[in-house]
Amino acid sequence: MSASVLSSGRAGFRIDPSRGGRDARVSSEWFSRPDDERYLSLADLHAATLARADRATARTVESRAIRVEASRDNAERLTLAVPGQAEQVAPTHWSFGQLCSLVSAPSSYLRALPAPLAAINLQHGLLSHRAELVKTLETENGRVELRAVTGPDYGRIWDHELVGAVRRIAGDGTGDTNWKVPGVIDWATMTHNPHVDITKETTTLYASDRDVFLFLVDDTHPIEAGRLPNGEPDLYFRGFYAWNSEVGSKSLGIASFYLRGVCQNRMLWGVENFEQITIRHSKFAASRFVHQAAPALRSFATASPASFVSGIQASRQALVAKTDDDRETFLRRRGFSKTETGKIIETVLHEEGRKPSSVFDFVQGITALARTKTNQDVRLDMEEKARRLMEKVA
């Protein structure tokens, strides 16, 4: 079954999560999100982000025309008078920081000042702001909030646009299509169970007033790409995560990959073929999203896994070392130190019961060593070397 997609089983699928890389991005989101930022379906996530956009108004104004006013009743409260807006606008924590950054004022210092003094300093910065124009994003939410202040050429991609693009390939993300909130690894049996109830605790669909993040997998149709040393199939699932911030706290991005399982705290295990697209919110960001990011997402979601499977098979068949000297030369020429070379070879020997001989063997050893590195830059550098090795034989 060289390129087969297996049928779903209620008991789950036996996997080997010790192979490949790990990815903590989803786990980090899972740990940090409060309940009110967790959604149980893409429909709910889309409705919330769309409603937020419907209440929003974006306008470009002269910075010197913005008036900063301190509340007489609250020494810690500032409001803004924005041209074109009849009501006073209350900056959020995020937009206040953006406003300070645009006029080169230290936000931490201004936050510590009484509101009248902070208003004087901020007003001075706006009056002398050389860029002259700023783009504001205001939202009606009981009162008018200033959610973002950016440069005039900021290319906003709305959060609901990203969620909508995902919905077109993933439906609700609850199992109505192949793409769904992931199941979980059962460490006692080393199986990935795709059938887990979607709750606030298990969901991977998130949105705050600042951003949106979502992670989905096709974990009811595992892909067999070769065999493990014990003769069992080496199973993978397809997965992707995507993120955006319509207020400018981060770029838009989509990452696609294959993985072997997801644990309870949403750490991704056995990751292979990680690819990422990012789009900065520059002047032509919306056009790039339409013509680059959204098609890439559709392509990954509908593509056959045959090229991935053939790449794995090619790396298994690409024999590059027969002797210890061959192994050391192969790794040293690719930038690994003598110590790292020894550890990679030892890892493969321990996990496979033999020393590495194929590109696939070396890639597994490199990614296993990368997982032990606490320094993120060192780990990413090793994983990138492993990725390049796979690409050369794919």
N, C-alpha and C positions, 0 to 999 in steps of 0.2 A: 504494500500500500504506500507507494512512494510519494504520492501527492493527494492522498485521500482526505476527505473531511468526514469524520466519524459522526454517527447519530448520537443524539442526546441520551443520557441515562440518568435516572433519578438518583442513583447512588453516587454520582460524580465520576470524575475521571482521574485515574492514577497519574501523577506527575512527578518530576524530579526537579523541585525548585532550587536545588543547590547549583544548578548549571546556569550559565548566562549571567547577566548583570542584575543589579537591583536599582530601583528608582523610588525615591522617597517623596517626590513632589506631591502626589495625591495624599500620602499619609500626612504630610505637613498641613495640607488644607483640612483634612479630616480632624486633626487635633485642634486646629485653631478656630473652627467655625462654631459660633453659638447656635442654638436651636432655631432662632428666627432667620438664620441665613441658610438653612437646610431645606431642600425641596424634595418632594417625593415623586415628581414626574416632570418631564420636559414641558408638558402643557402648563403646569403650575408655574414653572420657572419662566416660561415665555410670557405668560399672562402678567406676571409681576413686573418683569423688565419692560414690557410693552406699555403697561399702565404708567410706569414711571416716565417713560419717554413722552407719552401723550400729555403729561402734565408739565412738560419742560418747555422752556423757551430759550433759544440761543440767539445772541445778538452781539454785534461788534460795535464797540463804543470807544470814544477817546478816553484814555486813562485819566487825563486831567479833569474830565467832566464828572468823574465818580466822586461823591462826597462821603467822607467817613464821619460818622456821628457816634458819640458815646451816649449810652443810656444814663439819664439822670437818676433812675431808680435802681440800676444795677451796675455797680462799679466794674464788673467783669464782662459787660455785654457791649458789643459794637454792632452797629447796623450800617448799611450802605444805601445811599441814594444813587440809583443807576439810571442813566438816561433811557427813557422809553418805558420805565417801570413805575407805575403810580405808587406802589407801596414800598415801604422800607424793606430791604433785603438783609436777611441774617446769614452771615457766612458760616459754613460748616467748619469743623476742625481742619478738614482737608483743603477746602478752598481758601481759608485764611492763610495756610502755609504756602499755597500756590501764589497768592497775592503778594505775600512778603518776598517770595523768591523772585517774582517778576520785577520788583523794584529794588532788589538786592538789599532787603532789610532782614535782619536776623529774627526769624519767627520765634525762636525759643525766648529771646530777650523781650520781644513785644508781648508775648503771652504773659510774661511775669509782671508787666507794668499794669497800673490801673488803667481802665478803659480810656479816660480822657488823654492820658499821656501817650498811650498806644495809638490813639486816633490821630494825634498831632504828627507823630513820626510817620505813620502810614500815609497820611494825607500829603506830607511833604514829598514822600517817595513817588506818589502818583502824579503830583504836579510837575516833578522833574524827570519823569519817566521818558527816556529818549525814544523808545519804540513807538510811543504815542497811542497806538491802537491795541486793544485787548479784546478777547472773545469771552463772553460770560455764558454760563449755563445756569438758569434759574428754574426751580421746580415749585409748583404750588402743592403744599402739603400741610394744609391747615394755616400755615404762614408761608411766606415766600422765602425759600432758602437759596442761597448762592452755592451751588454744588461744585462749580469749577470755574477757574479763571486761567485762560491759556493765551498764547500768542495768536494773532489774527489768522495765521496760516494753519492752525491746528486742524487736522483732518479727522473729524470724529466718526468712528464706527460705533453705532449704538449696540449696547449689550444684547438687545432683543434681536438684532440682525444676525449675530452669531448663533444665538439659540435657535432662531428660525431656520438657519441653514442646516443645523444639526437635526432639527425635527424632520426636515425633508428626507433624511436618510434613516432616521432612527425612531420616528413616530413619537411615542411617549417615553421611550427609554425604559419601559417597565416589562418588556418581554413581548410586546405586540409586533416587534420586528426582531431580527437577529441581534440588534444592538440594544444593550440593556445595562442597568446598574449591575456591577459584578457580584458574583457569589463570593465564596470564601474558602480558603484552604483548611482542610481538616488535618492538622499535623499528626494526629494519632494514626491515621490511615494513609497519609501522604496523597490525599485526593483533593481535587478542586471541585467543590459542590456549587454548581451554578444556580441552584434553586434556593435562594434566601429571600425572606420577606424584606421589602423595602421599607425601612423605618427611618426616623431621624438619626438613629445610630449607624445604620448601614449605608445610607444614601451617599452618592458622590456627585450630587447636583447642588451647587452653591451660588449664592449671590448676596452681596452686601450693597450698601449705598455707594460703594466705591468700585466694585468689580463683579465679574461673573466667572465661574470656573466649573467645568463639568468633565467627567470621565466615564466612558462607556466601553464595554467589551462585547465581543461575540463569543461567549464562553459556553454555549450549548452545542457548538460545532467545532470541536478541537481538530487540529491539523497535525497529521503524523509526518514527521520529517526525520526518518531514520530510526535507529534502535539504540537503546541504552545498553551499557555493558552486560546487564542481566538478560538481555533479549527482549525486554518490553518496549513498546513504542515510545518514542520521545515526542510528547504532545505539546502543542502550542495553541494559544488563542490570539486572535487579533484584538488590538485595543487602541484607543486614542484618547487624549485629553486636549481641551481647548480652553482659552482664557481671553479676557478682554477687560478693558476699563474705559468706559465712555467719558470719564472725568480726568483721564490722563495719568492715573497712578501706575499703569503698566501698558506695554504694547499689546497688540493682538497676537495670539500665537496658536498654532495647532501642532501637536506632536503625535506621530503614529508609530506603532511598533508591534512586535509580537512578544508575547509573554507566556509564562507557564503557570502563573497563578497569582492570586491576590489574597493577602492575609486579612485578619479581622481589623487591624488598624490601617488597612489600605496601603500597605507597602506592596510594591510590585516586584515579583520574583521571576527570575529567569528571562530577563528582557533581552531581546535580540532585534537587530535592524531598526534601531531608533532613528527617526528622521523628524526634523522640525522646521516649520516655517514661522517666521515672525514678521510682523508688519508694524512699523512705527506709525504713530498718528501724525504723519506729515501731510502735506497739501493734497497728495493724490492717494491717500490711504484707502478711501472708500472704493476707488476704482481698482486698486490692487486686490482688495478683498473679493470683489466681484469676479475679477479675471484670473486670480491666482490662488488665493486661499480656499475659497469655496469649491472650485473645481478639483483642487488637490484632495480635499476631504471626501468629495463624492467618488473620486477615482480610487482612493484607498478603500473606501467602504464597499465598493462593488467589484474590485479587482479580484482575479483569481490568485490563490496563494501559490500557484505553480512556480512562479519565479523565485519566491522565497524558499520553497522546498528544494528546487534545483540548486539554488545557491548553497544551502546547507549540505546537500549531497556532494556538490563539487568540492566543498571545503573538506569533507570527510575523505574524498578520494584523492585530494592533492597531497601526495606524500612529499615532504620537504626535508626529512631527516631520518637517517638510518642509524647513526652512531651518536655517542655523547658529544663528540666534536662537532658534528652537524647541528645538533640541537643548540649548543652554546653559540656557534657561529650565527645561526639563524636569528636568535634572539638578540645577540649583541649588536648585529648589524641594524637592528630595528630600534636601537636606542635604550635597551635594557641593561642595567648594571650587572656586574657579576653576581652580586647577592640576589637581585631580582630574578636573574636567569635561573639560579639554583632553586629558588622558591617556586617558580613557575613549573619547572620540571618535576619537583617533588610533589606539587599539588596534583598534577595529572597522574603521576604514579600512584598516589594515595587514592584518588577518586576513580580512576579507570583500571587500576591494577596493572598498568604498563606505562612505559615512558612515552611522551608525545612523539608522533611521527607525521601526522597530517596537520594541515592548516587549522582544521576544526579543533584538534587536540590542543594546539597552542592557544587558540582563541579562548577556549574554556579555561585553560590555566591562567591566562592573562586576566580575564574578567574575575576569576576567583581571587587572585591576588589583589585586584583593584578593590574588591569588597572589603578588604582588611584595612584599607587606607582611610584614616580619619581626616586627612587633608583633602578637601573637595577638589582642588585644582589637580593634585597628583592623581586622584582617582579618575577624574574626567580625562586626563591625559592618557592614562592607561587604557581606558575604555575606547578612546578615539583611535589608539593604535590597533586595538583589536578589531574595531569596525573597518579600518582601512585594509587590514589583512583579508577580511571577509569579502570586501568589495573587489579585491584583485582577482579572486577566483570565481566570483558570482557570474 
